[in-house]
Amino acid sequence: MQALIEDYLQYLKLERGLSQNSLISYRRDLIEFLGRSGSTEPAKVSLHAATEYISHLTAEGRKPATIARKISSLKRFFAYLYDHGAVAENPFLALSAPRISRYHPHYLSPEEIGQIIDCIDVKLQHGKRDRAVFELLYGSGLRISELINLRLSDVEFEAGFIRITGKGNKQRLVPLGEYARQALEAYLDSSTQSLAEEQSNYIFSNRHGHRFSRVGLWKMVRKRVAQAGIAKKVSPHTFRHSFATHLLEGGADLRVVQEMLGHADISTTQIYTTIDRDYIVAEHRKYHPRELAQPKDR
């Protein structure tokens, strides 16, 4: 089973062009099932074993989205084995993913984002770096992995766009706003790295000169958010959510935002159009004539 898993991961990498993060996720899902089922021969994995595994995940309190992803991973893996004659049937084919409720992602207001950015001391080198990071996360809607893998050769300063290699190794162009351009140029001009250097360099590095890690980026964001006095739970991805929400609230076309975010399915982008129920109630009370006629102290 272990050897077949490695073959499958190689297939996903070479034939499907999946990113390293996606491969890590697939490996984790498949190895977990392998360890839980104890089966070394995929042909002996039955529908009963598959159902028992999903029941175990549910009993552990795993989130519906997590269970749905694991079912999808295993279903695709056994479909691959079936196509290559390694199994006679796909034991996960009959299993349905649990219902996942749509959510409206948490986001910051433009004022809160401005508050975070403005509190960064750009007289310091790491302050210039951090400002450029926030301007790109919010100004261009980048994923964490896209930002830390950004190279000098990806940025077209004059044309005002960035080439991004996103999920599935798919490339797209995203706008480089004026604030982001200025912050990025200020950081590059003051760092040991310059536009004249080798174009394969990663743009963002830590104090040791190594490429920024996901953990390092999370820590930096938490530090700057706390420094700005914002009590909300904020992650690097919150700025991507804010980017999409503010564009749509401002009247941007949904499909244009889909293209900028790099979403393969427009339904993924549509979660940003879901208006919070409390906001709907508040707007009704604020503008409906009958609500306005009610006593103020009710």
C-alpha positions in Angstrom: 0.0 0.0 0.0 2.8 2.4 0.9 4.5 1.9 -2.5 1.2 2.5 -4.3 0.6 5.7 -2.3 4.0 7.0 -3.4 3.2 6.1 -7.1 -0.1 7.9 -6.8 1.6 11.0 -5.4 4.1 11.0 -8.2 1.2 10.8 -10.7 -0.5 13.8 -9.0 2.7 15.8 -9.1 3.8 15.0 -12.7 0.5 14.4 -14.5 -1.9 16.6 -12.6 0.6 19.4 -11.6 -0.6 19.6 -8.0 1.2 21.9 -5.6 3.5 20.7 -2.8 0.9 21.7 -0.2 -1.7 19.6 -1.9 0.6 16.6 -2.1 1.3 16.9 1.6 -2.4 16.9 2.3 -3.1 13.9 0.1 -0.2 12.0 1.7 -1.4 12.8 5.2 -5.0 11.6 4.4 -3.8 8.3 2.8 -1.2 7.5 5.5 -3.8 8.1 8.2 -6.2 5.7 6.7 -3.4 3.2 6.2 -2.5 3.4 9.8 -6.1 3.2 11.0 -7.2 0.3 8.8 -4.0 -1.7 9.2 -4.4 -3.1 5.7 -1.3 -3.6 3.5 -3.2 -4.7 0.4 -5.6 -2.3 -1.2 -7.6 -5.1 -2.8 -8.7 -6.2 0.7 -10.1 -2.9 1.7 -13.9 -3.4 1.8 -16.9 -1.0 1.9 -17.3 -2.0 5.5 -13.7 -0.9 6.3 -14.3 2.4 4.5 -17.5 3.0 6.4 -16.0 2.1 9.7 -13.1 4.6 9.1 -15.5 7.5 8.4 -17.6 6.5 11.5 -14.4 6.7 13.5 -13.6 10.2 12.2 -17.1 11.3 13.0 -16.9 9.9 16.6 -13.6 11.7 17.0 -15.4 15.0 16.3 -13.7 15.8 13.1 -15.2 18.7 11.2 -17.5 17.9 8.2 -15.1 19.8 5.9 -12.2 17.6 7.1 -14.2 14.4 6.6 -15.4 15.5 3.2 -11.7 16.1 2.1 -10.6 12.7 3.4 -13.4 10.9 1.6 -12.5 12.8 -1.6 -8.8 11.9 -1.2 -9.5 8.2 -0.6 -12.1 8.0 -3.3 -9.7 9.5 -5.9 -6.8 7.2 -4.7 -8.9 4.1 -5.1 -10.2 5.3 -8.5 -6.6 5.6 -9.6 -5.9 2.0 -8.3 -9.0 0.7 -10.1 -7.9 2.3 -13.4 -4.5 0.6 -13.0 -6.0 -2.8 -12.2 -4.8 -2.8 -8.6 -8.3 -3.2 -7.1 -11.5 -4.8 -8.4 -13.7 -2.0 -7.0 -13.6 1.4 -5.3 -14.8 0.9 -1.7 -15.2 4.7 -1.2 -17.3 5.2 -4.3 -20.6 4.7 -2.5 -19.8 7.1 0.4 -21.1 10.6 0.3 -19.4 13.6 1.9 -21.2 15.2 4.9 -23.1 18.4 4.2 -20.9 21.4 4.6 -22.6 24.6 5.6 -21.5 27.7 3.6 -19.9 30.4 5.7 -19.1 34.1 5.3 -15.4 34.5 5.9 -14.3 36.8 8.6 -12.8 40.0 7.3 -11.5 43.3 8.4 -12.9 46.8 7.6 -10.8 49.1 5.4 -10.3 51.2 8.6 -8.9 48.2 10.5 -6.5 47.3 7.7 -5.3 50.9 7.5 -4.9 50.9 11.3 -2.6 47.8 11.1 -0.5 49.1 8.2 -0.2 52.6 9.7 1.2 51.4 13.0 4.2 49.7 11.3 7.4 51.7 11.7 8.9 51.8 8.2 12.1 53.5 9.5 13.2 49.9 10.4 14.1 47.4 7.7 11.8 44.7 9.0 9.1 47.4 9.2 9.5 48.1 5.4 9.3 44.3 4.8 6.1 43.9 6.9 4.4 46.8 5.3 5.1 45.3 1.9 3.7 42.0 3.0 0.4 43.5 4.2 0.0 45.7 1.1 0.4 42.6 -1.1 -1.9 40.3 1.0 -4.6 42.9 1.0 -3.9 44.8 -2.2 -3.5 41.7 -4.4 -5.4 39.0 -2.5 -2.5 36.6 -2.4 -2.6 33.2 -0.6 0.1 32.6 2.1 2.0 30.2 -0.1 1.9 32.6 -3.1 3.4 35.4 -1.1 6.2 33.5 0.5 7.1 31.9 -2.9 7.1 35.3 -4.7 10.2 36.0 -6.7 11.5 39.3 -8.2 11.0 37.9 -11.7 7.2 37.6 -10.9 6.7 41.3 -10.5 6.2 43.6 -13.4 6.5 47.1 -11.7 5.9 49.2 -14.9 2.9 47.1 -16.1 1.4 47.0 -12.6 0.8 43.3 -12.2 2.2 40.1 -10.6 2.5 36.6 -12.1 1.2 34.1 -9.6 1.6 30.4 -9.6 -1.3 29.1 -7.5 -3.0 25.9 -6.7 -2.5 23.1 -9.2 0.5 25.0 -10.7 -1.9 27.3 -12.5 -0.7 30.8 -13.4 -2.7 34.0 -13.2 -2.1 37.7 -13.3 -3.1 39.8 -10.3 -2.9 43.6 -10.1 -0.1 45.4 -8.2 -1.7 48.4 -6.7 0.1 51.7 -6.2 0.4 51.3 -2.4 1.7 47.8 -2.8 4.2 48.9 -5.5 5.5 51.7 -3.4 5.9 49.5 -0.3 7.6 46.8 -2.3 10.0 49.1 -3.9 10.8 50.8 -0.6 11.6 47.4 0.9 13.7 46.2 -2.0 15.6 49.5 -2.2 16.6 49.3 1.4 17.4 45.6 1.6 20.5 43.6 0.6 18.4 42.4 -2.3 17.9 44.6 -5.3 16.1 44.5 -8.6 19.5 44.2 -10.3 20.3 41.0 -8.6 19.6 37.5 -9.8 15.9 37.2 -10.6 15.4 33.8 -9.1 15.6 35.3 -5.5 12.6 35.0 -3.2 11.4 38.5 -2.3 10.6 38.0 1.4 13.1 36.7 3.9 13.4 36.5 7.7 16.1 38.0 9.8 18.4 35.0 9.0 18.2 35.7 5.3 16.1 32.6 4.7 12.8 32.6 2.8 9.8 33.5 5.0 8.0 30.4 6.3 4.3 30.0 6.8 4.8 29.9 10.6 7.0 33.0 10.4 4.3 34.9 8.5 1.6 33.9 10.9 3.7 35.1 13.9 4.4 38.4 12.1 0.7 39.0 11.4 -0.4 38.2 14.9 2.3 40.6 16.3 1.2 43.5 14.0 -2.5 43.0 14.6 -1.9 43.0 18.4 0.3 46.1 18.0 -2.6 47.9 16.2 -4.9 47.1 19.1 -7.3 44.9 17.1 -8.9 42.1 19.2 -10.3 40.1 16.3 -8.9 36.7 15.4 -6.8 37.5 12.3 -4.7 35.3 10.1 -2.8 36.0 6.9 -5.8 34.6 5.0 -8.0 37.2 6.6 -6.5 39.9 4.3 -7.4 37.8 1.2 -11.0 37.5 2.5 -11.0 41.3 3.0 -9.6 41.9 -0.5 -12.5 39.9 -2.1 -15.2 41.3 0.2 -14.3 44.9 -0.3 -14.0 44.5 -4.1 -17.5 43.0 -4.3 -19.0 45.5 -1.9 -17.6 48.2 -4.1 -19.3 46.8 -7.1 -16.6 44.6 -8.8 -17.8 41.9 -11.2 -17.9 38.5 -9.5 -16.1 36.7 -12.3 -13.3 39.3 -12.3 -12.8 38.7 -8.6 -12.9 35.0 -9.3 -10.0 35.4 -11.8 -8.0 37.5 -9.4 -8.4 35.0 -6.5 -7.6 32.1 -8.8 -10.7 30.1 -7.9 -11.5 27.3 -10.4 -15.2 27.3 -9.4 -17.2 30.5 -9.1 -19.2 29.0 -6.3 -16.1 29.3 -4.1 -16.0 33.1 -4.8 -19.7 33.4 -4.1 -19.2 32.8 -0.4 -18.1 36.4 -0.3 -21.5 37.6 -1.5 -23.3 36.1 1.4 -24.5 38.9 3.7 -24.5 38.3 7.4 -28.1 37.8 8.8 -27.5 40.4 11.6 -26.6 42.9 8.9 -29.8 42.2 7.0 -31.9 42.7 10.1 -30.1 45.9 11.0 -30.6 47.3 7.5 -34.3 46.5 7.6 -34.7 48.2 11.0 -32.7 51.2 9.7 -34.6 51.9 6.5 -38.1 50.3 6.6 -40.8 53.0 7.2 -42.7 50.8 9.7 -39.5 50.1 11.7 -38.6 53.8 11.7 -42.0 54.6 13.1 -41.4 52.4 16.2 -40.5 54.0 19.5 -36.8 54.3 19.9 -36.6 52.6 23.3 -38.2 49.3 22.2 
